[in-house]
Amino acid sequence: MHMRRAFYIGRFQPFHLGHYSLIKDIAQDVNEVVIGIGSAQKSHEPKNPFTAGERVMMIKHALEDAGIKHYAIPLEDLQRNAVWVSHIISMTPPFDVVYSNNPLVVRLFQESGIPVEQPPMYQREGYSGSEIRKRMLKDEDWKSLVPRAVIDVIDEIDGVNRLKSVSQSDKDYND
């Protein structure tokens, strides 16, 4: 019996309940999920506060609890769309199907002849990295939007204070 694997990519800044629900759904259709951690080279920025390694931890611990077989693979950005799919394929375990709602990702995989499924989005407004980061900066409730395991990782790395510190603009230091 052929082992079916799906590929799903995101930045996971941080990994939240929208990602978690989507991956749980994908896992119903396949044996294993290959999760691409996009913009892996970025960290310590307002839009990308967490390192690739920290995002691997968030995903590993959140999905372990759900018993989902997966590989979380950090993938650096490539500024050449024409070779992006072959770059992904060279960095990941083999996969049969891609799940994405990103129009560029969908297009690039379709042009490469790899089947793409466009899953329904989960309450996109609430479950978004930008909403969670905004709440962290304002000391509002963000913990209800992420799996329990992710709270533990962010607490361990003092992630909220890191986000606050990297989000201060230079002008704050020049006054």
C-alpha positions in Angstrom: 0.0 0.0 0.0 1.4 3.4 -1.1 2.2 5.8 1.7 0.3 9.0 0.9 1.9 12.3 2.0 0.6 15.8 1.7 2.6 19.0 1.7 1.4 22.2 3.4 3.5 25.4 3.8 3.1 28.4 6.1 5.3 30.8 8.1 3.8 29.8 11.4 4.6 33.0 13.2 3.3 31.5 15.5 1.6 28.1 14.8 -2.0 28.7 15.7 -5.4 26.9 15.9 -6.2 27.6 12.3 -3.1 25.8 11.2 -3.8 23.0 13.7 -7.4 22.4 12.5 -6.3 22.5 8.9 -3.5 20.0 9.4 -5.8 17.7 11.5 -8.2 17.7 8.5 -5.4 17.0 6.0 -4.2 14.1 8.2 -7.6 12.4 7.7 -6.8 12.1 3.9 -3.1 11.0 4.1 -0.7 9.0 6.1 1.8 11.8 6.8 1.9 15.5 6.5 5.1 17.3 5.3 4.9 20.8 6.7 7.1 23.4 5.1 8.2 26.2 7.4 8.5 29.1 5.1 10.8 32.2 5.5 13.0 29.9 7.6 15.9 32.4 7.5 13.8 35.1 9.2 13.5 35.7 12.9 13.6 38.6 15.4 11.5 40.8 13.2 8.0 42.2 14.0 6.4 40.0 11.3 8.7 37.0 11.9 9.6 37.0 15.6 10.3 33.2 15.9 13.2 31.2 14.6 12.8 28.2 12.3 13.9 26.0 15.2 11.3 27.5 17.5 8.6 27.0 14.9 9.7 23.3 14.5 9.2 23.0 18.3 5.7 24.6 18.2 4.6 22.2 15.4 6.2 19.1 16.9 4.6 19.5 20.3 1.2 20.6 19.1 0.9 17.7 16.6 2.4 15.1 18.9 -0.5 15.7 21.2 -2.9 14.9 18.3 -0.9 11.9 17.1 -0.3 13.3 13.6 2.6 11.8 11.7 4.5 14.7 10.2 7.8 16.2 9.2 8.4 19.9 9.8 11.0 21.2 7.4 12.5 24.7 7.5 12.5 26.2 4.0 14.4 29.4 3.2 12.8 31.9 0.8 13.9 31.7 -2.8 13.4 34.8 -4.9 13.0 32.8 -8.1 9.5 31.4 -8.5 10.4 29.4 -11.6 12.6 27.1 -9.6 10.7 27.3 -6.3 8.9 23.9 -6.6 12.1 22.0 -7.5 13.7 23.7 -4.5 10.9 22.5 -2.2 11.0 18.9 -3.7 14.8 18.8 -3.1 14.4 19.7 0.6 11.4 17.6 1.6 10.3 13.9 1.9 8.3 12.9 -1.3 4.6 14.0 -1.3 1.6 13.3 -3.5 -0.6 16.3 -3.0 -0.3 20.0 -1.9 -2.8 21.8 0.3 -2.8 25.5 -0.1 -4.9 28.6 -0.4 -2.1 30.8 -1.5 -2.7 31.7 -5.2 1.0 31.7 -6.1 1.7 28.4 -4.3 -1.3 26.8 -6.0 -0.2 28.1 -9.4 3.4 27.0 -9.1 2.6 23.5 -8.0 -0.2 23.1 -10.7 2.3 24.2 -13.4 4.6 21.4 -12.1 1.8 18.9 -12.5 1.4 18.2 -8.7 -2.2 18.0 -7.6 -3.4 20.8 -5.3 -6.3 20.9 -2.9 -7.6 24.2 -1.6 -9.0 23.5 1.9 -11.6 25.7 3.6 -10.1 28.3 5.9 -10.8 28.3 9.6 -12.2 31.6 10.9 -9.4 33.4 9.1 -9.9 36.7 10.9 -9.3 35.4 14.4 -6.8 32.7 13.6 -4.0 34.7 11.9 -0.4 35.2 12.9 -0.8 39.0 12.5 -3.8 39.1 14.9 -1.9 37.0 17.5 1.2 39.2 17.3 -1.0 42.3 17.6 -2.6 40.9 20.7 0.8 40.0 22.2 2.0 43.6 21.7 -1.1 45.0 23.4 -1.1 42.4 26.3 -4.4 41.1 25.1 -5.5 37.5 25.1 -3.6 35.6 22.4 -3.4 32.2 24.2 -6.9 31.2 23.2 -5.8 31.3 19.5 -3.0 28.8 19.7 -2.6 25.2 20.9 -1.5 24.7 24.5 1.9 23.4 23.4 2.6 26.6 21.5 2.0 28.7 24.7 4.6 26.6 26.4 7.2 27.1 23.7 6.5 30.9 23.5 6.8 31.1 27.3 10.0 29.1 27.3 11.7 31.4 24.8 10.2 34.6 26.3 8.6 35.2 22.9 6.2 37.9 23.9 9.0 40.1 25.2 11.1 39.4 22.2 8.3 40.5 19.9 7.9 43.7 21.9 11.6 44.4 21.8 11.9 43.8 18.0 8.8 45.8 17.3 10.1 49.0 18.9 11.1 51.4 16.1 14.5 53.0 15.8 13.0 56.4 16.7 12.4 55.1 20.2 16.1 54.9 20.7 17.0 58.2 19.1 14.8 60.6 21.1 
